[in-house]
Amino acid sequence: IWDEAHVRQHGVIVKRVRSKLLELRGMSDASDGYYSLAPWWRAYGEVVAVPWQPERWLQEALVDNDARPGGPRNAPRASRGAFRLFYQRRERDAEDGFRTFYTTPAEAWAFRTRTDAAPRTRRIVLAPLDIVSTKKADASMPLLNETMLAALQTVHELITCLLPGCRVSIDSKRELRVSNGRLTRSDAQGARRADGRLVRQLSSDAFRGARLPIDEAVDADLRAAGRERKLEDEPYIVFVVAPHLYPAGRVQGKDLAWVYSTDVGEDDDWEEDDPRIDAWVVSTHQVESFVPPRMQIKEVCKVLLYCVLLEALGLHICENLDCVMNNNDSVGEMEKVPLRLCPTCMRKLHLMGVVEDV
């Protein structure tokens, strides 16, 4: 049992250690300030649910002297603005939060030095497709409209601005014919169109092989330039379609009733050393059905940007409030997600060498 003097002495030591840790964090990288807010490690004596889960010290670093027992947590709500804005884990609605995610700090995985991490590719292809099914019941499947094509132009500019080291292109809109009747179905949740007919859904298996024309175009460009195909030339392809989508075959999450986007799953059939990156497909159906027209371009941009950052660059899902890498499981949740990255995710891009200076 400690006497009062020991308690005071221990408190002084803890305070000094915390102060030194915060000082070191501010000096841990030449790009001080913004990047130094990224969570490298936990504060002295900090206890969290998951060992690498960032929590309180991030707020402490920002509000400094106010971050103490009896400080911001007990202060009037209006005075806690700065404390609540940075590195607070978002609160998810019960119906949306059926899957749990955590933010991985920049230092906790392969981002200790620039040589430890690199984007999977720097070549990104946005590929709009119109789906034409030979099945009579699929005649109501929609085609991409002008608003969704405009969203592709917008996200092209957005990615180019955010990731200047990446090559982003939009493929010419092509038609994908689906003749296998097993690749379409009525909506698993019974959703109906305005005319009362059941919404038709398209399987992700329908896109197996759809990347071939893009791969051939890449090879043709390289031959014209007199170059051999290298790892950095492997494109990350995102197909964009209008029909409602569901994951099938061996795609992860195949039991879900629908998805905004999913991988095609072709990599299961490739050789282990195949350098290609599995293509993804994004459906605009949910956005067009439940988002007001004036907001649709923005919401589609969020989905496309999320896919590119997750799959092409290798960022993880992030639960910092707010970040475009927040996972979302409904249209309502999507509307709360911003188009910007949080400092932790920007730090990861910086350590990859993708972003040099915010």
C-alpha positions as CSV (number, residue, x, y, z in Angstrom):
1,I,0.0,0.0,0.0
2,W,1.5,3.3,-1.1
3,D,1.4,6.3,1.2
4,E,0.5,9.7,-0.1
5,A,4.1,10.7,-0.9
6,H,4.5,7.7,-3.1
7,V,1.3,8.4,-4.9
8,R,2.4,12.0,-5.6
9,Q,5.8,10.8,-6.8
10,H,4.3,8.2,-9.1
11,G,1.9,10.9,-10.5
12,V,4.9,13.2,-11.3
13,I,6.8,10.4,-13.1
14,V,3.8,9.4,-15.2
15,K,3.2,13.0,-16.2
16,R,6.9,13.4,-17.2
17,V,6.8,10.3,-19.3
18,R,3.7,11.2,-21.1
19,S,5.1,14.7,-21.7
20,K,8.2,13.2,-23.2
21,L,6.3,10.8,-25.4
22,L,4.2,13.6,-26.8
23,E,7.3,15.6,-27.5
24,L,8.9,12.6,-29.3
25,R,5.8,12.0,-31.3
26,G,6.0,15.6,-32.6
27,M,9.6,15.0,-33.7
28,S,9.3,11.5,-35.1
29,D,9.1,12.7,-38.7
30,A,10.6,15.6,-40.7
31,S,7.2,16.5,-41.9
32,D,6.0,17.9,-38.6
33,G,2.5,18.9,-37.6
34,Y,-0.1,17.2,-39.7
35,Y,1.7,13.9,-40.1
36,S,2.8,13.8,-36.5
37,L,-0.8,13.3,-35.4
38,A,-0.9,9.7,-36.9
39,P,-0.9,7.1,-34.1
40,W,2.4,5.3,-33.9
41,W,1.9,3.7,-30.4
42,R,-0.1,3.9,-27.3
43,A,0.5,6.4,-24.4
44,Y,2.2,5.2,-21.2
45,G,-0.3,3.3,-19.1
46,E,-3.0,3.4,-21.7
47,V,-5.4,0.4,-21.8
48,V,-7.4,-0.2,-25.0
49,A,-9.7,-3.0,-26.1
50,V,-7.3,-4.0,-29.0
51,P,-3.5,-3.6,-28.5
52,W,-3.0,-1.3,-31.6
53,Q,-6.3,0.5,-31.3
54,P,-5.7,4.3,-31.1
55,E,-7.7,6.0,-28.4
56,R,-7.1,8.8,-25.9
57,W,-3.5,10.0,-26.5
58,L,-4.5,11.3,-29.9
59,Q,-6.9,13.7,-28.3
60,E,-4.4,14.5,-25.6
61,A,-1.8,15.5,-28.2
62,L,-4.3,18.0,-29.7
63,V,-5.9,19.5,-26.6
64,D,-2.8,19.2,-24.5
65,N,-3.3,20.8,-21.0
66,D,-7.1,20.2,-21.1
67,A,-6.8,16.5,-21.6
68,R,-6.8,15.4,-18.0
69,P,-9.3,13.8,-15.6
70,G,-12.1,16.3,-15.1
71,G,-11.1,18.0,-18.4
72,P,-12.9,17.9,-21.7
73,R,-14.9,14.7,-21.0
74,N,-16.7,16.5,-18.1
75,A,-16.7,19.9,-19.7
76,P,-19.8,21.4,-21.3
77,R,-20.5,20.0,-24.8
78,A,-19.9,23.3,-26.6
79,S,-16.3,23.6,-25.1
80,R,-15.2,20.1,-26.3
81,G,-15.2,20.8,-30.1
82,A,-11.5,20.3,-30.7
83,F,-11.4,17.3,-28.5
84,R,-14.2,15.6,-30.4
85,L,-13.2,16.4,-33.9
86,F,-9.9,14.4,-34.2
87,Y,-9.4,10.7,-33.9
88,Q,-12.6,9.8,-32.4
89,R,-14.0,6.4,-33.4
90,R,-17.2,6.9,-35.2
91,E,-20.4,5.6,-33.7
92,R,-22.4,3.3,-35.9
93,D,-26.1,2.6,-35.9
94,A,-27.0,-0.8,-34.5
95,E,-28.5,-1.9,-37.9
96,D,-25.3,-0.8,-39.7
97,G,-22.7,-1.9,-37.2
98,F,-23.1,-5.6,-37.6
99,R,-19.5,-5.8,-38.7
100,T,-16.7,-4.5,-36.5
101,F,-13.7,-2.6,-37.9
102,Y,-10.7,-0.8,-36.4
103,T,-8.2,1.7,-37.5
104,T,-4.8,0.3,-38.0
105,P,-2.1,2.9,-37.0
106,A,0.4,3.8,-39.6
107,E,3.3,2.3,-37.6
108,A,1.5,-1.0,-36.8
109,W,1.8,-2.6,-40.1
110,A,4.1,-2.3,-43.1
111,F,4.6,1.4,-43.0
112,R,7.7,1.8,-40.8
113,T,9.8,3.2,-43.7
114,R,9.1,4.0,-47.3
115,T,11.0,0.9,-48.5
116,D,8.6,-1.4,-46.5
117,A,5.5,-0.4,-48.3
118,A,4.5,0.5,-51.8
119,P,1.2,0.8,-53.7
120,R,0.0,-2.4,-55.4
121,T,-0.1,-0.4,-58.7
122,R,0.0,3.1,-59.9
123,R,-2.2,2.4,-63.0
124,I,-6.0,2.8,-62.4
125,V,-8.6,2.1,-65.1
126,L,-12.3,3.1,-64.6
127,A,-14.3,1.0,-67.0
128,P,-18.0,1.7,-67.6
129,L,-20.1,-1.2,-68.8
130,D,-23.6,-1.5,-70.1
131,I,-25.1,-4.9,-69.3
132,V,-27.2,-6.6,-71.9
133,S,-28.8,-9.9,-70.9
134,T,-30.3,-12.4,-73.3
135,K,-32.8,-13.5,-70.6
136,K,-36.3,-12.0,-71.1
137,A,-36.8,-11.3,-67.4
138,D,-33.7,-9.1,-67.4
139,A,-35.0,-6.7,-70.0
140,S,-35.6,-4.2,-67.2
141,M,-32.0,-4.1,-66.2
142,P,-30.9,-0.4,-66.5
143,L,-28.0,1.1,-68.5
144,L,-25.6,3.7,-67.2
145,N,-27.1,7.2,-67.4
146,E,-25.3,10.5,-68.0
147,T,-25.2,11.3,-64.3
148,M,-23.2,8.2,-63.6
149,L,-20.9,8.8,-66.5
150,A,-20.3,12.3,-65.2
151,A,-19.4,10.8,-61.8
152,L,-16.6,8.9,-63.5
153,Q,-15.2,12.1,-64.9
154,T,-15.4,13.7,-61.4
155,V,-13.7,10.8,-59.6
156,H,-11.0,10.8,-62.3
157,E,-10.1,14.4,-61.4
158,L,-10.4,13.6,-57.7
159,I,-8.0,10.6,-57.8
160,T,-5.6,12.6,-60.1
161,C,-5.5,15.4,-57.5
162,L,-5.2,13.2,-54.5
163,L,-2.7,10.7,-56.0
164,P,-0.6,12.7,-58.5
165,G,1.8,9.8,-58.9
166,C,-0.9,7.5,-60.3
167,R,-2.0,7.2,-63.9
168,V,-5.8,7.3,-64.0
169,S,-7.8,6.6,-67.2
170,I,-11.4,6.1,-68.2
171,D,-12.0,3.3,-70.6
172,S,-14.6,3.7,-73.4
173,K,-18.0,2.5,-72.4
174,R,-18.5,-1.1,-73.6
175,E,-21.3,-3.5,-73.8
176,L,-21.1,-6.8,-71.8
177,R,-23.5,-9.4,-73.0
178,V,-24.7,-12.0,-70.4
179,S,-26.1,-15.2,-71.9
180,N,-25.9,-17.4,-68.8
181,G,-29.3,-17.3,-67.1
182,R,-27.7,-18.4,-63.8
183,L,-25.9,-15.1,-63.5
184,T,-29.0,-13.1,-62.9
185,R,-31.8,-13.4,-60.3
186,S,-34.7,-11.5,-58.7
187,D,-33.7,-9.3,-55.8
188,A,-33.0,-11.4,-52.8
189,Q,-34.8,-8.9,-50.5
190,G,-37.9,-8.5,-52.8
191,A,-37.1,-5.0,-53.9
192,R,-39.4,-3.7,-56.7
193,R,-39.1,-1.1,-59.3
194,A,-41.5,1.8,-59.7
195,D,-43.5,-0.2,-62.2
196,G,-44.0,-3.0,-59.6
197,R,-41.7,-5.5,-61.2
198,L,-39.0,-7.2,-59.1
199,V,-35.5,-5.6,-59.4
200,R,-33.1,-7.9,-61.2
201,Q,-29.7,-8.6,-59.7
202,L,-26.4,-9.4,-61.5
203,S,-23.8,-11.9,-60.2
204,S,-20.2,-10.8,-59.9
205,D,-19.3,-13.9,-61.8
206,A,-20.7,-12.2,-64.9
207,F,-17.5,-10.1,-65.1
208,R,-15.0,-13.0,-65.3
209,G,-13.0,-12.3,-68.5
210,A,-14.4,-8.8,-68.9
211,R,-10.9,-7.3,-68.3
212,L,-9.4,-9.0,-71.4
213,P,-9.9,-6.0,-73.8
214,I,-8.2,-3.7,-71.2
215,D,-5.3,-6.0,-70.7
216,E,-4.8,-6.2,-74.5
217,A,-4.9,-2.4,-74.8
218,V,-2.2,-2.1,-72.1
219,D,0.0,-4.7,-73.9
220,A,-0.5,-2.8,-77.2
221,D,0.5,0.5,-75.7
222,L,3.6,-1.1,-74.2
223,R,4.6,-2.7,-77.5
224,A,4.1,0.7,-79.3
225,A,6.5,2.2,-76.7
226,G,9.0,-0.6,-77.1
227,R,8.6,-1.7,-73.5
228,E,8.1,-5.0,-71.7
229,R,5.3,-5.3,-69.2
230,K,6.4,-4.7,-65.7
231,L,4.7,-4.9,-62.3
232,E,3.9,-1.1,-62.2
233,D,2.1,-1.5,-65.6
234,E,-0.5,-4.0,-64.1
235,P,-3.8,-2.0,-64.1
236,Y,-6.3,-2.0,-61.3
237,I,-9.6,-2.1,-63.1
238,V,-12.9,-0.9,-61.6
239,F,-16.0,-1.8,-63.7
240,V,-18.9,0.5,-63.2
241,V,-22.4,-0.8,-63.9
242,A,-26.0,0.2,-63.4
243,P,-27.7,-3.1,-62.4
244,H,-28.1,-4.2,-58.8
245,L,-25.2,-6.5,-57.8
246,Y,-24.6,-9.5,-55.6
247,P,-21.4,-11.4,-54.8
248,A,-21.2,-15.0,-56.0
249,G,-18.9,-17.9,-56.6
250,R,-15.8,-17.7,-54.4
251,V,-16.0,-14.0,-53.8
252,Q,-15.6,-13.0,-50.1
253,G,-19.0,-12.2,-48.5
254,K,-20.9,-14.2,-51.1
255,D,-23.8,-14.7,-48.6
256,L,-24.6,-11.0,-48.7
257,A,-27.9,-10.0,-50.3
258,W,-26.3,-7.2,-52.2
259,V,-23.2,-5.0,-52.3
260,Y,-22.1,-1.6,-53.6
261,S,-18.9,-3.2,-54.9
262,T,-17.0,-6.5,-54.9
263,D,-14.1,-8.2,-56.4
264,V,-14.6,-10.4,-59.5
265,G,-12.8,-13.3,-57.9
266,E,-10.7,-14.3,-61.0
267,D,-7.5,-14.4,-59.0
268,D,-8.6,-17.7,-57.5
269,D,-7.9,-19.3,-60.8
270,W,-4.5,-17.6,-61.4
271,E,-1.1,-18.9,-60.7
272,E,0.4,-17.9,-57.4
273,D,3.0,-15.6,-59.0
274,D,0.5,-13.9,-61.4
275,P,1.2,-10.2,-61.0
276,R,-2.3,-9.1,-62.1
277,I,-4.7,-7.4,-59.6
278,D,-8.2,-8.8,-59.4
279,A,-10.7,-6.4,-61.0
280,W,-13.6,-4.9,-59.0
281,V,-17.1,-4.0,-60.0
282,V,-19.2,-1.1,-58.6
283,S,-23.0,-0.9,-58.9
284,T,-24.7,2.5,-59.0
285,H,-28.1,0.9,-58.3
286,Q,-28.4,1.8,-54.6
287,V,-27.3,5.3,-55.2
288,E,-29.7,5.9,-58.0
289,S,-32.6,4.3,-56.0
290,F,-32.2,6.0,-52.6
291,V,-30.0,9.1,-53.0
292,P,-31.4,12.5,-54.1
293,P,-30.3,13.3,-57.7
294,R,-28.2,16.3,-56.6
295,M,-26.1,14.1,-54.3
296,Q,-25.6,11.1,-56.6
297,I,-22.3,12.0,-58.2
298,K,-20.8,12.6,-54.8
299,E,-21.9,9.3,-53.4
300,V,-20.7,7.3,-56.4
301,C,-17.3,9.1,-56.1
302,K,-17.0,7.9,-52.5
303,V,-17.5,4.3,-53.5
304,L,-15.0,4.5,-56.3
305,L,-12.4,6.3,-54.3
306,Y,-12.8,3.8,-51.5
307,C,-12.2,0.9,-53.9
308,V,-9.1,2.5,-55.4
309,L,-7.5,3.3,-52.1
310,L,-8.4,-0.1,-50.6
311,E,-7.4,-2.3,-53.5
312,A,-5.0,-0.4,-55.7
313,L,-3.0,1.2,-52.9
314,G,-3.5,-1.2,-50.1
315,L,-5.0,1.0,-47.4
316,H,-7.1,-0.7,-44.8
317,I,-10.6,0.1,-43.6
318,C,-10.5,3.0,-41.1
319,E,-12.8,3.9,-38.3
320,N,-11.5,7.3,-37.6
321,L,-14.1,10.0,-37.6
322,D,-14.2,11.2,-40.5
323,C,-12.5,9.3,-43.3
324,V,-13.5,8.1,-46.8
325,M,-12.1,4.7,-45.7
326,N,-15.0,4.3,-43.2
327,N,-16.8,1.1,-44.2
328,N,-20.5,1.7,-44.8
329,D,-23.3,-0.9,-45.0
330,S,-26.2,1.3,-46.0
331,V,-27.1,4.4,-48.0
332,G,-27.7,6.3,-44.8
333,E,-24.2,5.5,-43.5
334,M,-22.7,6.4,-46.8
335,E,-24.1,9.9,-46.6
336,K,-22.1,10.4,-43.4
337,V,-18.8,9.4,-44.9
338,P,-16.7,12.3,-46.3
339,L,-14.6,12.4,-49.5
340,R,-11.4,13.2,-47.5
341,L,-8.9,11.0,-45.8
342,C,-8.1,11.3,-42.1
343,P,-4.5,12.2,-41.2
344,T,-3.7,8.5,-40.3
345,C,-4.5,7.3,-43.8
346,M,-2.8,10.3,-45.4
347,R,0.3,9.4,-43.3
348,K,0.2,5.9,-44.8
349,L,0.1,7.3,-48.3
350,H,3.0,9.5,-47.4
351,L,5.1,6.5,-46.1
352,M,4.3,4.7,-49.3
353,G,5.7,7.6,-51.3
354,V,2.4,8.2,-53.1
355,V,1.8,11.6,-51.3
356,E,4.9,13.8,-50.9
357,D,3.4,16.8,-49.3
358,V,-0.2,17.4,-48.2
